[in-house]
Amino acid sequence: MKAQEIFDTWRKMGALLLCRHDFRKSGLSFSAFFAPDMVSEAARGLFEAGWFLEDLSAMPVKEGLLVTYHYAAARQPGRLAVRALAERGRLTSIAGVYQGAEWHEREAADFFGLEFIGNPNPVPLLLPHDFPDPPPLLKAEKDLAAMRDLGLFGQAREILDPAWAARLGALEKGEGAA
Amino acid sequence: MSNLFVNPFHFSTISENPADMLGDFYSLNFEKGRVDPDSMILNLGPQHPSTHGVLRILAELHGEYVLRAEPVLGYLHRMHDFMGQVKTPYQFLPNTGRVDYLHPVAWNWAYCGALERLAGLEVPERAEYLRIICCELNRIASHVMWWGAFVMDLGGFTPILYAFEEREKINDLLQIVTGSRLTMNSMRFGGMGADLDDRFLQKAADFIPYMRERLKMYDRLVTGNVIFRRRLEGVGPLDEEICRRYGATGPVLRGAGVAYDVRRAEPYGLYDRFDFEIPVAESPDCLGRYLVRLREIEESLKIVEQALARIPAGPYKHPKAPKVSWKPPAGEAYFAVEGGRGKIGIHVVSDGGKSNYRLKLRAPGFSNLSLFAEAARGTLLADALAILGSLDLVIPEVDR
């Protein structure tokens, strides 16, 4: 299934925010924000459409811990990003859909203290099991940036959940939701 | 005090330290999943010749059969993600040559490409050619080293000595442009760190026919060997579906018959101007992956040949390339390149500060190795090691 078609199905799946990106400038085609318990369903849809999980890139931001799943396909061009803000450091595991996600999730758990509910083997992967807290890639409160300042929302946006209007903040003043 | 006088030759099953007896955290965790009460748990590595660096594999065996296996990572973990977030973009550049010691140029390229994409930097045409020449020569060296090491895994010692001969010749070439022979760090944002000279052009032109002859010798020495083929044919079949579930790319995925190569699927640099094929295997077993890599050497030679013939004159670095104190603009970029082991990806996020806000390295070996537990289930231990070798692992890259 083409990237554009997946993008259209995300709307029906209950995405909170949809973003279009310029691939030449960002290396992304489309991205969508989902509720943390929806990432597994989004993964299922992508798996059935022939896409594979490239990696899982977590990042602390002012709004919380943002987790980005990058997807690509062997027979389709483009890159898709499924994003979710972890709730109290927790997310649903997608290792039941993409078995390769087990390691990506364990790595994110090591680096950010995330917990992936349903991961089949939730033990440390890269860091020692007795590595002292805090997780090494968390940032101090003063160093956190807001998502809108990191350019995560692409060139055109579609807000499906009203709560996201505030998160986009100043960004939308001049242009309005696409 | 009395501990000092314990007889070292006296073997006792009772230790004063319970941790010595019970195994460590990972073996205890592995033991919880034991499927057969009569099985034996074998701890392979982290210091074992067949694990290429410090990879550790826990295997539950029934006789010679692997019931279950689990790689244990982290022995070479250096936290490049963190270093990428505290160093400036320029300071981090040498790190990229240390992620994968067999194909450092590809990692240079992935990182420079990510920041160039983020900042919208231009790269002069000559530099794009230089990047392709270096990257493809380095890919040949990487595949050749794999070839030697893989055959050694299977019990044939001689080929790795030939492989080193080729690698030395390639290193002689790459040293002219990159200045180093192992942890290469030749690229700069907006171009290259140095140009090539006539000596390089001559040596590279001599290398191509030499390597083509050597490939014929490889086939005579190894590929046709009946013992070698019996060790690989039908062993470790990995189809497209398992590759997709684990995110395996590179020769592992092409071994499954899928013509997926980042150089074609997500063209970067000037690869779209070059004529080369993406070899795929006819059978998805260890032999298929072996043949794919050998054919990829031929294709890389074709690319180098074309690049040497067409390289234009001009600057090797953009005149407005960023200075050392450069701060990339705020934003996000993902850049992927085709490394010797598969898709290398760099996800960089910047808040406009002097170092990256987030840097994530996607190592192809990480995803390729993650399918090993499933692929090894039910195989003979010796076949499991053939499968492990056929994945072409570079552990520093897996651990990052």
HADDOCK unambig.tbl for C-alpha pairs under 7 A between the chains (distance, minus, plus):
assign (segid A and resid 25 and name CA) (segid B and resid 117 and name CA) 5.66 0.50 0.50
assign (segid A and resid 25 and name CA) (segid B and resid 118 and name CA) 6.48 0.50 0.50
assign (segid A and resid 25 and name CA) (segid B and resid 120 and name CA) 6.96 0.50 0.50
assign (segid A and resid 26 and name CA) (segid B and resid 117 and name CA) 6.57 0.50 0.50
assign (segid A and resid 26 and name CA) (segid B and resid 118 and name CA) 6.47 0.50 0.50
assign (segid A and resid 26 and name CA) (segid B and resid 332 and name CA) 6.13 0.50 0.50
assign (segid A and resid 26 and name CA) (segid B and resid 333 and name CA) 4.20 0.50 0.50
assign (segid A and resid 26 and name CA) (segid B and resid 334 and name CA) 5.98 0.50 0.50
assign (segid A and resid 27 and name CA) (segid B and resid 333 and name CA) 5.75 0.50 0.50
assign (segid A and resid 27 and name CA) (segid B and resid 334 and name CA) 4.76 0.50 0.50
assign (segid A and resid 27 and name CA) (segid B and resid 335 and name CA) 5.95 0.50 0.50
assign (segid A and resid 28 and name CA) (segid B and resid 334 and name CA) 6.90 0.50 0.50
assign (segid A and resid 52 and name CA) (segid B and resid 244 and name CA) 5.24 0.50 0.50
assign (segid A and resid 52 and name CA) (segid B and resid 245 and name CA) 6.72 0.50 0.50
assign (segid A and resid 52 and name CA) (segid B and resid 247 and name CA) 5.62 0.50 0.50
assign (segid A and resid 53 and name CA) (segid B and resid 247 and name CA) 5.54 0.50 0.50
assign (segid A and resid 54 and name CA) (segid B and resid 247 and name CA) 5.97 0.50 0.50
assign (segid A and resid 55 and name CA) (segid B and resid 362 and name CA) 6.29 0.50 0.50
assign (segid A and resid 57 and name CA) (segid B and resid 360 and name CA) 6.26 0.50 0.50
assign (segid A and resid 59 and name CA) (segid B and resid 358 and name CA) 6.69 0.50 0.50
assign (segid A and resid 74 and name CA) (segid B and resid 260 and name CA) 5.57 0.50 0.50
assign (segid A and resid 77 and name CA) (segid B and resid 265 and name CA) 6.41 0.50 0.50
assign (segid A and resid 77 and name CA) (segid B and resid 266 and name CA) 6.94 0.50 0.50
assign (segid A and resid 98 and name CA) (segid B and resid 245 and name CA) 4.68 0.50 0.50
assign (segid A and resid 98 and name CA) (segid B and resid 246 and name CA) 6.22 0.50 0.50
assign (segid A and resid 99 and name CA) (segid B and resid 245 and name CA) 5.62 0.50 0.50
assign (segid A and resid 99 and name CA) (segid B and resid 246 and name CA) 5.65 0.50 0.50
assign (segid A and resid 100 and name CA) (segid B and resid 245 and name CA) 6.04 0.50 0.50
assign (segid A and resid 100 and name CA) (segid B and resid 246 and name CA) 3.79 0.50 0.50
assign (segid A and resid 100 and name CA) (segid B and resid 247 and name CA) 6.29 0.50 0.50
assign (segid A and resid 100 and name CA) (segid B and resid 367 and name CA) 6.51 0.50 0.50
assign (segid A and resid 100 and name CA) (segid B and resid 370 and name CA) 6.06 0.50 0.50
assign (segid A and resid 125 and name CA) (segid B and resid 73 and name CA) 6.01 0.50 0.50
assign (segid A and resid 125 and name CA) (segid B and resid 74 and name CA) 6.50 0.50 0.50
assign (segid A and resid 126 and name CA) (segid B and resid 73 and name CA) 5.75 0.50 0.50
assign (segid A and resid 126 and name CA) (segid B and resid 74 and name CA) 4.04 0.50 0.50
assign (segid A and resid 126 and name CA) (segid B and resid 77 and name CA) 6.31 0.50 0.50
assign (segid A and resid 126 and name CA) (segid B and resid 399 and name CA) 6.63 0.50 0.50
assign (segid A and resid 127 and name CA) (segid B and resid 74 and name CA) 6.12 0.50 0.50
assign (segid A and resid 137 and name CA) (segid B and resid 82 and name CA) 6.54 0.50 0.50
assign (segid A and resid 149 and name CA) (segid B and resid 351 and name CA) 6.59 0.50 0.50
assign (segid A and resid 150 and name CA) (segid B and resid 330 and name CA) 5.69 0.50 0.50
assign (segid A and resid 150 and name CA) (segid B and resid 331 and name CA) 4.89 0.50 0.50
assign (segid A and resid 150 and name CA) (segid B and resid 332 and name CA) 6.70 0.50 0.50
assign (segid A and resid 150 and name CA) (segid B and resid 349 and name CA) 6.79 0.50 0.50
assign (segid A and resid 150 and name CA) (segid B and resid 350 and name CA) 6.33 0.50 0.50
assign (segid A and resid 150 and name CA) (segid B and resid 351 and name CA) 5.41 0.50 0.50
assign (segid A and resid 151 and name CA) (segid B and resid 330 and name CA) 6.67 0.50 0.50
assign (segid A and resid 151 and name CA) (segid B and resid 331 and name CA) 4.37 0.50 0.50
assign (segid A and resid 151 and name CA) (segid B and resid 332 and name CA) 6.05 0.50 0.50
assign (segid A and resid 152 and name CA) (segid B and resid 331 and name CA) 6.83 0.50 0.50
assign (segid A and resid 152 and name CA) (segid B and resid 332 and name CA) 6.32 0.50 0.50
